[in-house]
Amino acid sequence: MVIKRNQKGIAVIGGGYWGKNLVRNFYELGVLKTVSDLNQNALNALKKLYPEINITQKFEEVALDKNIKGIVIATPAVTHYQMVKKFLSAGKDVFVEKPLALDSREAEELIKLAKNKKRILMVDHLLLYHPAVIELKKLISEGALGKIRYIYSNRLNFGKLRTEENILWSFAPHDIAVIIDLVGKSPKKIWAHGKSWLNKKIADTTISYLEFTPDQAAHIFVSWLNPFKEQKLTVIGEKKMAVFDDGAENKLVVYPHTVEWYNKKIPEAKKAEAEIISLSAIEPLRQACQHFLDCIKTRNTPKTDGREALDVLKILTACQKSLDNNGKVVKI
């Protein structure tokens, strides 16, 4: 069955902090039938906003509803494996928030299950649907920046503090997904450092270093104990540099700076005028939601499928292993 606009075939499981954004998008796309959450107050608030939807605290009812073809999961990360497994087994296509699971073996099991059931499995690595990242990927593919030498990313905030997962697992999946997409491969070596202040063994700040080759690397700095919000990724190429700043008015800017060498020994930085890249104004989450619906219709593999999510999960796991061993280098 193909889900058409105004044909209610989508259910969202989890209508809280992020789930409510998914509810809004699928409702506006005209395909939302049901929202399930354990919190009745959250359900009541959503019902008030969207009177036509069904609400239930029993997600088992959703699995049995034959009219629901696609399930959108926005529950805590620790529940993802069981939730995805349940709905794939029930014959539903699944869109799940990151990470796909907390263990690589569980992720591999879900990928195999989706294949056997011939179901769509998509993970919401949201930034890969961001117009700035799409355009940045295009610039790199066309060689506009030259060979990529280094990428660094800051994802900082003072906002929602989690107790079921650390900052690495909460924030870094976004940046890992973008970096390996831009570079076009996974790193060979990883090491990470972090500190915990609010809860013992739950890191509030981490810095992860990813080495692809001896002359190509990246680092990711994430923290939820920062006085201001910052979501910025910088790409250093041999020809040009580019900055994706999601908090800026001009979200993607290219800097054609160069380095000149005097007597082949003394480097001097030569700055050039910045180039602002025009972008589509479409919401990245809307892009991701529409992509899920398109994949349900065409049966094509999602851009951020289980395999892509597994690559991110393996890197996260390696970072965590390094964190647990005082920054020890982990080879992938």
FENFEN-V314599 format. One record per residue. OMEGA is omega in degrees with one decimal (* if undefined). NEAR is the number of other ideal C-beta (glycine too) atoms within 8 Angstrom. Layout:
omega	near
OMEGA	NEAR
OMEGA	NEAR
This chain:
omega	near
178.1	4
177.7	5
178.0	12
177.1	5
-177.1	6
171.8	6
-169.9	8
-178.5	8
-178.1	11
173.3	15
176.2	14
177.7	15
-176.9	16
-176.6	11
-175.8	14
-170.9	10
179.2	5
-178.4	9
-178.8	15
176.0	11
176.0	8
176.8	13
-179.8	15
-176.1	8
-179.2	12
174.0	13
-179.2	10
175.4	7
173.8	12
-174.7	8
-174.8	14
177.6	15
-169.5	12
170.3	13
178.6	16
178.4	16
179.0	15
-177.5	3
-177.3	8
179.0	7
177.4	6
178.7	11
-179.4	15
179.2	9
178.9	8
178.3	15
178.6	10
179.1	7
-175.5	5
-171.9	10
-174.8	5
-173.8	3
170.8	13
175.8	6
179.0	11
173.7	11
-174.9	7
-178.2	7
175.6	9
178.2	6
-179.4	9
-179.7	15
-177.6	10
-177.9	7
-176.3	10
179.7	4
177.8	7
-176.3	13
-178.0	10
-179.6	17
178.8	13
-172.6	14
178.9	14
178.6	12
179.0	10
-174.7	7
-177.5	12
-179.3	7
-171.3	8
-177.6	16
-177.7	13
-179.5	7
-179.2	13
179.8	15
-178.6	11
-174.7	9
172.9	14
179.7	15
179.1	8
176.9	8
-179.5	6
167.2	12
-171.1	13
171.9	16
-175.4	14
174.5	14
178.7	10
-9.4	14
179.1	14
177.9	14
179.0	12
-177.5	9
-177.5	8
-179.7	10
176.9	6
178.5	10
178.6	16
177.9	9
179.9	9
177.7	16
179.1	12
-179.9	8
178.8	12
179.0	13
-178.6	7
-179.3	6
-177.8	9
-179.0	4
174.0	11
174.1	13
-176.9	15
177.8	14
-173.8	16
168.8	10
-163.6	14
-173.6	11
177.9	11
176.0	12
180.0	12
179.7	12
-179.3	12
179.5	12
177.7	14
179.9	10
178.6	11
176.6	13
178.9	10
179.0	8
179.6	12
-179.3	13
179.5	6
179.1	6
-176.6	7
-179.1	9
-173.3	14
179.5	9
-179.4	6
-179.9	13
-174.8	8
174.8	9
172.3	14
-173.5	10
173.0	14
173.9	10
-169.9	14
179.6	12
167.2	10
-172.8	8
-176.6	6
179.7	5
-175.1	7
177.6	9
-179.1	5
178.3	6
-179.4	9
-175.7	12
178.8	14
-176.8	16
-178.9	12
-172.6	11
-168.7	12
179.9	16
179.0	12
-174.5	12
176.6	14
-179.4	13
-179.6	15
-175.3	14
-179.5	14
175.5	14
-179.3	10
-179.5	13
178.4	11
178.8	5
178.7	6
179.1	9
178.2	13
-179.8	8
-179.6	10
165.2	16
-173.0	11
176.1	14
178.5	10
178.2	13
178.4	7
177.0	11
-175.3	5
179.4	7
-179.3	6
177.3	4
173.7	5
-173.7	11
177.0	12
-179.0	14
174.9	11
170.6	17
-178.4	10
-179.2	13
-178.4	10
177.9	14
179.6	11
173.3	11
178.8	7
-179.6	4
177.9	5
-173.8	11
179.0	12
169.1	13
-176.1	11
177.2	15
179.4	12
179.4	15
171.6	13
174.8	15
177.8	8
-175.9	10
-179.7	3
179.2	6
176.0	9
176.2	10
-171.8	10
178.5	11
-178.5	13
179.8	11
179.6	15
177.5	8
179.7	13
-177.8	6
-175.9	8
174.4	11
178.4	11
178.5	14
172.4	11
-178.8	14
-173.9	10
178.9	9
-176.6	7
176.5	7
174.5	3
-168.6	8
178.9	10
-178.5	13
178.0	12
-179.7	13
-179.5	12
178.3	9
178.2	10
175.1	6
176.9	8
-177.5	7
177.4	9
-176.9	7
178.2	5
-176.8	4
-171.6	5
179.7	6
176.4	6
-179.8	8
177.4	6
-177.6	8
178.1	5
-178.0	8
-179.0	4
178.3	7
178.9	8
-178.9	7
179.2	11
-174.9	3
172.0	9
-178.6	4
-175.4	4
-179.7	7
179.9	6
-179.9	11
176.8	11
176.7	11
-178.6	12
-180.0	13
178.9	13
178.7	9
177.1	12
178.6	15
178.4	13
179.9	9
175.3	14
-177.6	13
-173.7	8
-174.2	6
175.5	6
179.0	6
179.2	4
175.9	12
178.2	7
-177.2	12
-178.1	11
-179.4	12
177.6	7
178.9	12
178.8	15
177.0	13
178.3	10
-179.0	15
178.9	13
178.3	11
175.9	15
-179.5	14
178.3	10
176.6	11
-179.7	15
178.3	11
177.6	10
176.5	16
-177.4	13
-177.5	5
172.8	7
174.5	4
179.4	8
179.2	8
178.7	7
178.2	11
179.3	6
*	10
